[in-house]
Amino acid sequence: MTTVDKPSVADAGVDPELTGIRALGYSNKLPTASDWFYFDGRLRVPAGVRIKELAYSAAPGEPATDRAAESHLADGLSSAYEVIEIAMLDDYTDLITFSLRTDLRLGQRPWKDGETKGKMTVSLTLTDGRNREAVVDVEVLSTMLTDKTARSQRPWVQLPAAIADGKRTGNACFGYVTPDGKIPAGKFTIDLVNIREREKMTSNHADHVYYQLVHQDGSPSRFTPQPVRQAVGGHRYCNPTEKDPGQPWAMPTLDLHASGDTPGYYRLLVWPQATDDPGGPTSALSWDHTKQEDAFQIGSVYYRYHAQGSGTSHDGHKENDKTKTDDQKKDGVADEHELAIFQVTDAIPRVQTDGKESLPQFLCIAMTSADEQPVNIDNLVVEVHAPTGLVFTGEAGYAYFDRLENWRFVAPTGVIGELEDGNRTLILKGPLHLFTSDKDRPFLGYGLHVVADKKATPGTYDDGHATFGKHHKRVMLTGTVIAP
């Protein structure tokens, strides 16, 4: 049975990062002629737990059944998600930030003329078997010119197409991650569309917008304390043509640090405007720039920051500790402080009390360099204490690999350890190297064979732990004992 974590009305005071997914920002208004949906989310999980699958609603009001593959969002047009950053916190939890891109194909659905409000669901299956969900409100805007009096035929903004060799390869940037607060010119483009353009009706001319960069909670940035009016040439159809090119506006270089803005997540909001004929009064179909709920979110900025109280940056890279103790200085190399270590939770061992598992079970521990710098420890002592009900056999191995998800496909090298405390403790000694040569891949993994203790009681136990040298914090371990 799958367990779903999501906030309820009774849990209104619960942090959504702990119980579901925090919606940092998303495409809140969806024109049927340009139905790309973007979602930026964040969640906190036990250390080592990762996203296994992502599903989303194909249209507002529908269950999250369509799936998106993990991919680099700068590539292609398919539905995909990308893990942007992972922060490893001192309370043995990880903070995962991800971004989703989907093509909902709204134009293929029989939307009634008018603004239709609905809810989109984003659902995650995690490697520990649990589910997380976020449900967000959206508006679907009909863009068919079927009724000259219809209020739904309002101007809108969209992400312009990215073109290479005459072919559409994707959409222009929605989100941008910056380590220093600077956003290069042209990273964000405002493309204004007005289906009434040049028609003999009201609201037939679109030539400007208002835009503003706000924090995740809606408070204004110092860069744009008020919405800014900007000239943008509108066009009539979703895809510009030679006869209907429009004049999209590429934003110049932004510097949030220089403007005094602090690190964090920012939403780029835009209010499309139209007039009744060129130079005429503002149309009643324009979007009110004094109301934030009228804005389209067409982009986001992720100004990297340090996760509170963790000593770890929001991308999971630990700050360099320049102060070394005397025993660390003797090595003259990076020490245990530079390691990020966690249990591989999609391989939590499940041992049977009769010892007849279909496959051998291993406690799997992965590590990497927290700041992607060489780690070269001459003699690291690793002391592993098995969770309740599990004991070690003494069989163990290690392997290097390029990506964490590839750990299953790398042949391990055997290593000999010392068993203590009735085989409940395993001690490994030897050198450890990461990023020091072509052989030392970004990740190093240990696989430690475990079986059930003779007196084991079925259940899941999370009281195991491991220490790596003298200076790294304890890593907690989980295992499960099952009846045959």
N, C-alpha and C positions, 0 to 999 in steps of 0.2 A: 504494500500500500504506500502511495506517495503522500508525503506530508507537505502541505502548502502553507507557507508563512506569508500572511498579508494582514495589514492593519484592519481592525474592525471599528465600528462606531464606539464600542466600549474601550478600545485601545487608542483613543484620540491623542492621548498624551505620550504614546510610545514612539520612539524615534523610528521612522520608516526604514532607516538603514539597517536596523537590527531585526525588524520583523518582515520587511518587504523590500522594496526598491525605492530609493529617493529619486523622484523625477527632477533632475537639475534643470532641464529645459527640453523643449520639443517643438515640432511643427504643429502649432495650435490651430491653424486655419488651412483647410485643404481644398483648393479649387479643383473641380473635377477634371479640368483640362491639364492640370499640372499637379499630379497627386503623389508626389514624393513625400514620405513621412520620415522625419529624423527624430531620434530620441537619445538624450544623454542621461545616463543613470548612474547611481552609486549605491553600493551595499556593503555591509560589514559582515564578515563570515569568520568561522574558526580558522586558525592559522593553517595554511596549506590547501584549504578548500578553493576550488576554482569553478568557473562556468563550464558546464558540460554541453548544454544545448540552450538555444534561445528560440522562442516562438512568439508570434504576435498576431493581432487581429488583422484579417484581410480587409476589413472595413469596420467603421464604427458600429458598435453594438454586437459584433460577432465574437465568438470565443477565440482565444489565442491558439490557432491550430497550424498556421503557416510557419515554416521554419526558415531561419537565416543561418548561413554558414559563417564561420569565423574567417575573416579576410581583412586585408588592408583596404580601408575605405577609399583611398585615393585611386584604386583600380576598379574599372568596370562599372556596370550599371545594375548588377544583380543585387538582390536583397542580401545584406551581410551585416555583421557586427564586428567591432574591433575593441579589444581591451586596451584602454588608453594608458592606465597606470594602476599599479598595485602598491599599497603602502603596508608594510609589515609593522604592526603596533606592539607596544610592550605588554599589552594585556593578552597576548596570544591570539589576537584577531588580525585579519587582513582587511583593508579597505580597497575595494575594487571599483574602478571607474570605467565605464564602457560607453560606446556610442553605436547606435543602430541606424541603418539606412534601409528603407523598404520602398518598393513601388506598389502602391495599393490597387492600381488599375480602377480607380473610382469611376472613370468615364464609361466603363462597361456595365455599371450598375444603374438601375432605374431611379436615380434621385429625383425627387419632386422639385419643381421650381421653388426656390426659396432657400433660406439659410437653415440647414439641418444640423442640430446639435446632437452629439453622440459621445461615446466613450471608447477609447482604444486601450487594449490590454497588452502589456509586454510581460512575458513569463520566462523565467529562467529555471532550468534544472541544474542543480549543483552536483559536484562530484561526490558529495556525501549522501546523495539521494533525495535531498530536500528541494522544494520548489519555492521560488520567490516571485511575487507579482507586483506590478504597478498598473493602476488604472487611471487614465488621464482624460480630461474633457477636450473635445475638438469640435470645430465647426466645419461642415462640408458646404462649399459654396458652388452652387450651380453656375456654370459659365456659358450656357446656351442662350442665344439671343432669340428667345421665343415669344417674349412678351415685352413690349416697349415700356410697360409700367412696372415691371417686376423689380423689386428692391434687391433681389439677389444678384443682379447684374452690376455689381459694384467693382471698382478697380481693385486689382490685387497685385502682389509682388511675388516673385518666384526666384529660384536659383537658376541662373542661365546655364545653358548647355556648355559642356567642355568639348571642343572640337579638335580632332587631330586627323590629318590627312583627309579632310572632308567628311569624316564620320564622327558621329556623336560617341564619345568615349566615357561620358559621365557628366555629373553636374559640377558646377563651380563649388568652391569651398563652403561647407556649412560650419564646421568647427575648426578652430586653430588652437594648438597648444604652444604656449610661449614660456620659456624659462626666465625671461628677463622683462616681460611686459611689452615687448615690441612686436608689432604686427606689420609685416611688409606691405607695401602698396599693392593693391589689386587682389589681396587675399579674399576680400569680400566685395561682391558686386550686387547692386540693387537693380533689378529688372522689373519695370513697371508695365503692367498689361491692363488694358481697358477695352472690354468687348464692345463698348458703345462708341469707340473712337471714330470720329468723322460721320457718324450717323445723324440723321435729322431728328434728334431727341435731346433731352436733358443729359447732363453729365457726359458729354461727347468729346471732352478734351482732357487728357491727363498729362501734366508736365512737371509735377513735383511731388515730393513725399516729405514726411518728417521721420527722422530716425533718432535713436537714443541707445546708448549702451548702459544697461542696468545690471545690478548684482542679481544673484540667484533669487533673493527675496524680493526683488522689485525695486529696491532703493536705487537712486540714480548714481552713476559713476561721477567722479570729478571731471572726467574727460568730457562728459555731456550732462551737466547738471539739469538741463532742460532739453526737451525734444528740439532737434535742429532741422530747419527747413533746408531742403536740398533740391535743386533742379534736376529732374530726370525725365527724359523724353519717353513717353509711353507708346506702345504699339498695340494693335488690335488683337492679334492672334498669339497663341501660346508660343509658337516658334517664329521668330522674326523672319521676314522675307525681304527681298530687294525693294519691293514696293511698300513694305511695312517694317522698316528696320528698327524703329525706336532708337533710343539713346541711353542704354544702360550706363549706370554710373559706378565706376570702380573707386572704392574708398582709398584715400591716400594712406601713407604710413601713419600708424597709430603708435603712441608710446605711453602706455598706462603708468609706467614707473615715473616718467617725467611729469605727468599730470598729477602725481600724488596718490594714484589709486593703489590699493593693496592687492596682494595675490588672492586668487579665488576664481570662482566661476562667474562669467558674465553672459548675459543674453543680449543679442542684437535685435532690437525691436524696430519695426517700420510701420508707419501709418500711410497708406496710399491715398492720394488726393486726386480729385477731378474737378473741372469747372464746367459751367454751362456755356459752351463755346469758348474759343481762345480769348483770354483776357476778361472773361465773364466772371460772375460771382461763383464762389465755392459751391459745388454741388452738394445737395442733401445726401447723396450717396457716398460722399467721402467718409473716411474713417476719422473719428474724433481723436486728435492727438493729445487731448487732455484726459483721456480715459485709457489706462493701460490695457484694459480688457479688449479694446478695439485694435490693438497692435498685432501684427504678424511677427512671430519670431522666425527670422530667416538665417540666423547664424549664432554661434557661440564662441567665446574665447575662454580658454582654460589657462589662466595665469598660475603656474605651478606654485605650490606652497607646502609648508611642512605640516604634516598631520599632527594635531594637537597632542602634546604630551608623549609623543612616540619617539622623538629623537631621530625620526626617519622621514625623509622627504616624501611627498605625495606620489612620487613615481616609484616608491619602494627602494630608493637609493639612500643608504644611511649617510649622514653627514660624517665627514672624516674627523676622527678624534686624533688631534695632533699630539696629545699628551700620552706618552708611553711610560709604563712602569719599568722599573729596573730590569725585571726578568724579560720583558718584551724587548727592551733595547738590545739585549744580548744577541738576539736573533738578527737584528738589523733588517728585518723584513716585516711585511704586513702580518697581523696577528689575528686571533680569534674574533676580535671586535669587528673585523671587516667582513665577517661571514653572515649571510642571511640563510637560516636553516629552518626547515619545516618538514612535517610528515606528509607524504604523498597520500592524500586522503581518498583518492579513488582506488586505492589499493589497501584499504584497512583490512588487516588479516581477520579471517573468519575460521576459527579452528573448531573441530568437532571433539566432543568429549571422548569419543571412541578412537580418535586418531585416524579416521578413514576419510580424510578430505579427498575430493576428486583431483585437486591440484595442490601442490605444496603452498603453504601460506608464509608470507614474509612481512615483517615490519619494514616499510620502505621510507627512508629518510633522504631528502634532497637538500643540497646546499649550493649556493652561488656566492660570488663576490658582491657585497652590497653596493659597492660603487663602481663595479666593472673594472677594478684595478687588480693587478697581479696579487695573488695571495700565495705565499710560499712559506709553509710552516715545517720546520725540520722534524719535529716529533710531537704530533698531536695525540693526546690521550682522550679517547671517546669512551664514556661510561654510559651504558644503556640499561635502564631498568624496565622490564616488561610490564605491561598492564596486568592487573589482577587476573588470574586464571590462565595466563600464558607463560611458557618457559622457552628458553632458547635451546637449540640442539647443538650449537657451536658452528653450524654451517653458515657462512656469510660470504658476500661478494660485493664488489664495487664496480662502477662503470662511469665513464664520462659521456656526455651527450650534448648536442647543440640546443635542442628545445625540450622543455620539460615533458611535453606530451609524447616525446619519442622514447621515453625511458624503457617502455616494454620491448623495444626492438633492438636493444643493444646487449650484446653478450657480456656478462659480468666476468670479472677476474676474481678468483677465490682469495679469501683472506682468512687467516687464523686468529681467533680471539681467545680470551681467557674467561671461563665460566666461574661464577661465584654465586653464593647465596642460593644453593639448590637449583642452579641453572636459571634463576630469575634475573641475574645480572650478567651482562656480556661486556668485556673490556677489550677495546681495539687500540693498538698503538702503531704509529708510523707517520711518515711524511704526508702532507696534504698540499696539493698544488692546484691553483685555478688561474687561468689566463696567463700562465708563464711561458707556454709554448703552444705549438699547433696541436699537441696531444692533449693539453689541458683545456678541455672544452668549457663553456660557460657554466654547465651544471655537472655536479658530481653526486652520484646516488649510491647509498648503501642499501642492500637487501639482506635482512637478517631472518633466517628461518626460525619459525616458532611453531610450537604444538601446544595442546591443552595440558595443563597441570592435571595430575591424576585426581585431585580433589576439586577440580574446577566446577563452578556453578554457571549454567547458561546466563548470558547477559552481556551488555556492552560496558566496557570499563575504560575510563579516560584518565586513570591515575598513573600511567606509565610516564617515564621521562628520560631524557638523555642530557648529558653535559658534554661539551666540546671544549676541552682545555680548561684553563683557570678563569677565563675572562668573558666567555659568552654566556648569556642568560640561558636558563634551563629551557629545553624544548619538550613540550608535553606530547604524549603518545596515547593512541586509542587502539583497542582491539576488541574483538567480539568472540564469545564462546557460544556455540550452538549445540543443541542436542542432535544426535544422529537421526 
